[in-house]
Amino acid sequence: MDVSLSRRRLLALASLLPLAAILPCQADARRFDVARIIALEWRPVEMLLALGIMPMAIADKRNYHRWVGEPTLPETVVDVGLRNEPNRELMQRLTPSLFLISKGFGPAESDLTSIAPCWSTAFNDASGRPLALLEKDLLRLGQFLGREQQATEHLAHFHQQMAATRAKLPGNPNPLVMFSFLDSRRVMIFGRNSLFNDLLERLGMRNAWDGKTNAWGSAIVGIETLVRLENVTAICFMHGDDDPVKTVAKSALWQVMPFVREGQLHLLPAVWFYGGSFSALRFCQLLPEALCA
């Protein structure tokens, strides 16, 4: 891939963004201290890190390390509590310069503006293409915080890695079914509108799940639903030592799964389902390792 060409395209895209999109808080970004930003959802955390900015605080830091994993955060990053209900008193004491929030999850902007201005982003929109939206949002945030160069460089690197991943994948692979266990009877499965589906399409692969999904591209189904998926390769994302798959693997139902019988099940470490570019890059790293092993 021509990196200089990718950068020119990204800069051209950035120039088309309307002023209202660049300045969602109607505030002067120059007065924001980038060392004092609180990110209340993990996708915005990834966006900050992509710009070379370490957040002062995030929500649910322990589970960030469990689900997102990389990049790791230093101990100096403060944990302000749950993503959907952060500790307001603690956030006030930290005197942030800016909040980064996700639309549709966690506190509303109106609940936070008495403490600091907010910059908001959405995981998905009507297009159902979270990766395309992520690229626009990263450019938007880069402009807002004066980190345009870091945004374009990060996205050029991301495109390079996508191309490298596609070259590593086997030819004519089976469609993939991608899921993670919620408990011993249910899985969260990923289809249309999901980050993983968008990645598969860019990598030239097919998603085996064509059922209904929510706005985030996921659906909760009973594990018996997986029995009907034949001639597929299964990717199961693990989430720690207590993952239910270890118990489910002993059941008679699990043993009759086509992908289990055919040796087409791969257990992968956690990748954040609703993440940003670092989650996408982690997916791109793990997928060829699993399919080409």
Buried (B, 14 or more C-beta within 10 A) or exposed (E): EEEEEBBEBBBEBBEEBEEEBBBBBEBEBEEBEBEBBBBBBBBBBBBBBBBEBBBBBBBBBEBBEEBBBBEEBEEEBBBBBEBEEBBBEBBEEBEBBBBBBBBEBBBEBEBBEEBBBBBBBBBBBEEBBBBBBBBBBBBBBBBBBEBBEBBBBBBBBBBEBBBEBBEBBEEEBBBBBBBBBBEEEBBBBBBBBBBBBBBBEBBEBEBBBEEEBEEBBBBEBEBEBBBEBEEBBBBBBBBEEEBBBEEBEEEEBBEEBBBBEBEBBBBBEBBBBBBBBBBBBBBBBBBBEBBEE
